[in-house]
């Protein structure tokens, strides 16, 4: 501390956010030493963003399709059992986090079919999203729900402006004014808006990495 080569917890939370910090803590077994390394914190931020992006995308897909079938119980049960096995194995946190990644990979595979209107795939993706939030937040305390809530609220505030920009881009593309269309997309990206062209039409959401360092808990 006397030579200034430390990062305080408050500074770390402000810079990386609660979820990425906790993923860094969980990147090593509790019986192994954990050395401060900014690259590993960046890895934690990347993983957290991946989790949040899956949860947010599932919300968007759910809003585009009606869901009737019940989720495949085996889909959720297998991941839940793998997570429990990891935690019961001397609190093997890295293995438990690997299960979260497996849930997201499984969910993303189903989202591909869900976007084409597959109701069963949509139901399964929604169930996997719920499981991810349960294990990530209620067990590991990553705070994904808080980030999703803040992202959703911010999106609602800027929705009229974003929708106007999206329409301007669509009109420019229809008129084959691709320079104007690209400029509109670049403006949205600069403002932290992720714009995707999907079979059902343009879809947008705020960059899930925005505001990750707003929590005061770690």
C-alpha positions as CSV (number, residue, x, y, z in Angstrom):
1,X,0.0,0.0,0.0
2,X,2.8,2.4,0.8
3,X,4.1,2.4,-2.8
4,X,0.6,2.5,-4.3
5,X,0.5,-0.9,-6.0
6,X,-2.9,-2.0,-4.6
7,X,-6.5,-1.7,-5.9
8,X,-9.0,-1.1,-3.1
9,X,-12.2,-3.2,-3.1
10,X,-14.3,0.0,-3.7
11,X,-12.1,0.8,-6.8
12,X,-12.4,-2.8,-8.0
13,X,-16.2,-2.8,-7.7
14,X,-16.4,0.6,-9.5
15,X,-14.2,-0.6,-12.3
16,X,-15.3,-4.2,-12.9
17,X,-18.6,-4.7,-11.1
18,X,-19.8,-7.2,-8.6
19,X,-20.5,-10.1,-10.9
20,X,-17.1,-10.1,-12.7
21,X,-15.3,-9.7,-9.3
22,X,-17.1,-12.7,-7.9
23,X,-16.3,-14.8,-11.0
24,X,-12.7,-13.9,-10.5
25,X,-12.9,-15.1,-6.9
26,X,-14.5,-18.3,-8.1
27,X,-11.9,-18.9,-10.8
28,X,-9.6,-20.7,-8.4
29,X,-10.4,-23.5,-5.9
30,X,-10.7,-22.2,-2.3
31,X,-7.7,-24.3,-1.3
32,X,-5.5,-22.6,-4.0
33,X,-3.9,-19.2,-3.8
34,X,-5.6,-16.5,-5.9
35,X,-3.2,-13.8,-7.4
36,X,-4.6,-10.5,-8.5
37,X,-4.4,-10.4,-12.3
38,X,-6.3,-7.8,-14.4
39,X,-6.5,-10.2,-17.3
40,X,-8.4,-12.7,-15.2
41,X,-10.7,-10.0,-14.1
42,X,-11.3,-9.2,-17.7
43,X,-12.1,-12.8,-18.3
44,X,-14.6,-12.6,-15.4
45,X,-16.2,-9.6,-17.1
46,X,-16.4,-11.4,-20.4
47,X,-18.0,-14.4,-18.8
48,X,-20.5,-12.3,-16.8
49,X,-21.4,-10.4,-20.0
50,X,-22.0,-13.8,-21.7
51,X,-24.4,-14.8,-19.0
52,X,-26.3,-11.5,-19.0
53,X,-26.5,-11.5,-22.8
54,X,-28.1,-14.9,-22.9
55,X,-30.6,-14.0,-20.2
56,X,-31.5,-10.7,-22.0
57,X,-31.7,-12.3,-25.5
58,X,-34.1,-15.0,-24.1
59,X,-36.3,-12.2,-22.8
60,X,-36.4,-10.7,-26.3
61,X,-37.2,-13.9,-28.0
62,X,-39.9,-14.7,-25.5
63,X,-41.5,-11.4,-26.4
64,X,-41.6,-12.3,-30.0
65,X,-43.1,-15.8,-29.7
66,X,-45.9,-17.4,-27.6
67,X,-44.9,-20.3,-25.5
68,X,-47.3,-23.2,-24.7
69,X,-45.3,-26.4,-24.1
70,X,-43.7,-27.1,-20.8
71,X,-39.9,-27.2,-20.7
72,X,-38.1,-30.5,-21.0
73,X,-37.5,-31.4,-17.3
74,X,-34.4,-33.4,-18.2
75,X,-32.8,-30.3,-19.7
76,X,-32.8,-28.5,-16.4
77,X,-32.3,-31.5,-14.2
78,X,-29.0,-32.5,-15.9
79,X,-27.4,-29.1,-15.4
80,X,-28.8,-28.7,-11.8
81,X,-27.3,-32.1,-10.9
82,X,-23.9,-31.2,-12.4
83,X,-23.9,-27.9,-10.5
84,X,-24.8,-29.7,-7.2
85,X,-22.0,-32.3,-7.8
86,X,-19.5,-29.5,-8.3
87,X,-20.5,-27.7,-5.1
88,X,-20.5,-31.0,-3.1
89,X,-17.0,-31.8,-4.4
90,X,-15.3,-29.7,-1.8
91,X,-16.9,-26.5,-3.1
92,X,-15.3,-26.8,-6.5
93,X,-16.2,-23.3,-7.7
94,X,-14.4,-23.4,-11.0
95,X,-16.3,-26.5,-11.9
96,X,-19.6,-24.9,-10.8
97,X,-18.9,-21.9,-13.0
98,X,-18.2,-24.2,-15.9
99,X,-21.7,-25.6,-15.5
100,X,-23.1,-22.0,-15.9
101,X,-21.2,-21.8,-19.2
102,X,-22.8,-25.1,-20.2
103,X,-26.2,-23.8,-19.4
104,X,-25.7,-20.8,-21.6
105,X,-24.3,-22.9,-24.4
106,X,-27.3,-25.2,-24.2
107,X,-29.6,-22.2,-24.1
108,X,-28.0,-20.5,-27.0
109,X,-28.5,-23.7,-29.1
110,X,-32.2,-23.6,-28.3
111,X,-32.5,-19.9,-29.0
112,X,-31.5,-20.6,-32.6
113,X,-34.6,-22.8,-33.0
114,X,-36.7,-20.6,-30.9
115,X,-36.1,-17.6,-33.2
116,X,-37.6,-19.7,-36.0
117,X,-40.8,-20.2,-33.9
118,X,-40.0,-23.5,-32.2
119,X,-42.2,-23.3,-29.1
120,X,-40.5,-26.2,-27.4
121,X,-37.1,-24.7,-27.9
122,X,-38.4,-21.4,-26.5
123,X,-39.8,-23.1,-23.4
124,X,-36.5,-24.9,-22.8
125,X,-34.5,-21.7,-23.3
126,X,-36.7,-19.9,-20.8
127,X,-36.3,-22.7,-18.3
128,X,-32.5,-22.6,-18.7
129,X,-32.5,-18.9,-18.2
130,X,-34.4,-19.3,-14.9
131,X,-31.9,-22.0,-13.8
132,X,-29.0,-19.7,-14.7
133,X,-30.4,-16.8,-12.7
134,X,-31.1,-19.1,-9.7
135,X,-27.7,-20.6,-9.6
136,X,-25.8,-17.5,-10.5
137,X,-27.6,-15.2,-8.1
138,X,-29.1,-17.2,-5.3
139,X,-26.1,-19.5,-4.9
140,X,-23.1,-17.6,-6.2
141,X,-24.4,-14.0,-5.6
142,X,-23.3,-12.7,-9.0
143,X,-26.1,-10.0,-9.1
144,X,-27.3,-10.8,-12.7
145,X,-30.8,-9.9,-11.9
146,X,-29.8,-6.4,-10.7
147,X,-27.9,-5.8,-13.9
148,X,-30.8,-7.0,-16.0
149,X,-33.3,-4.8,-14.1
150,X,-31.1,-1.8,-14.5
151,X,-30.5,-2.5,-18.2
152,X,-34.2,-3.0,-18.8
153,X,-35.1,0.2,-17.0
154,X,-32.5,2.2,-19.0
155,X,-33.8,0.7,-22.2
156,X,-37.3,1.7,-21.5
157,X,-36.2,5.3,-20.9
158,X,-34.4,5.6,-24.3
159,X,-36.8,3.4,-26.3
160,X,-38.5,6.3,-28.2
161,X,-35.2,7.7,-29.3
162,X,-33.8,4.3,-30.3
163,X,-36.9,3.3,-32.1
164,X,-36.7,6.5,-34.1
165,X,-33.1,5.8,-35.1
166,X,-34.0,2.2,-36.0
167,X,-36.8,3.4,-38.2
168,X,-34.5,6.0,-39.8
169,X,-32.0,3.2,-40.6
170,X,-34.7,1.0,-42.0
171,X,-36.0,3.8,-44.2
172,X,-32.4,4.5,-45.4
173,X,-31.9,0.8,-46.3
174,X,-35.2,0.7,-48.1
175,X,-34.0,3.7,-50.2
176,X,-30.7,1.9,-50.7
177,X,-28.9,4.8,-48.9
178,X,-26.5,2.4,-47.2
179,X,-24.2,5.2,-46.1
180,X,-27.0,6.7,-44.1
181,X,-28.1,3.3,-42.8
182,X,-24.6,2.6,-41.6
183,X,-24.3,6.0,-40.0
184,X,-27.5,5.4,-38.0
185,X,-26.2,2.0,-36.8
186,X,-22.9,3.6,-35.8
187,X,-24.7,6.2,-33.8
188,X,-26.6,3.6,-32.0
189,X,-23.5,1.6,-31.3
190,X,-21.7,4.7,-30.0
191,X,-24.6,5.2,-27.6
192,X,-24.3,1.6,-26.3
193,X,-27.2,0.1,-28.3
194,X,-26.7,-3.3,-29.8
195,X,-28.8,-3.7,-33.0
196,X,-29.4,-7.1,-34.6
197,X,-31.1,-7.9,-37.8
198,X,-33.2,-10.9,-37.2
199,X,-35.7,-12.9,-39.3
200,X,-38.5,-11.2,-37.3
201,X,-37.1,-7.8,-37.9
202,X,-34.6,-5.5,-36.2
203,X,-34.0,-6.2,-32.5
204,X,-32.1,-3.9,-30.2
205,X,-31.0,-3.8,-26.6
206,X,-28.6,-1.9,-24.5
207,X,-25.0,-3.2,-24.2
208,X,-25.2,-5.5,-21.1
209,X,-21.7,-4.4,-20.1
210,X,-22.9,-0.9,-19.4
211,X,-23.1,-0.1,-15.7
212,X,-21.5,-3.3,-14.5
213,X,-19.6,-1.4,-11.9
214,X,-22.5,0.2,-10.2
215,X,-23.1,-2.2,-7.3
216,X,-21.6,-1.5,-3.9
217,X,-21.5,-5.2,-2.9
218,X,-18.8,-7.7,-3.8
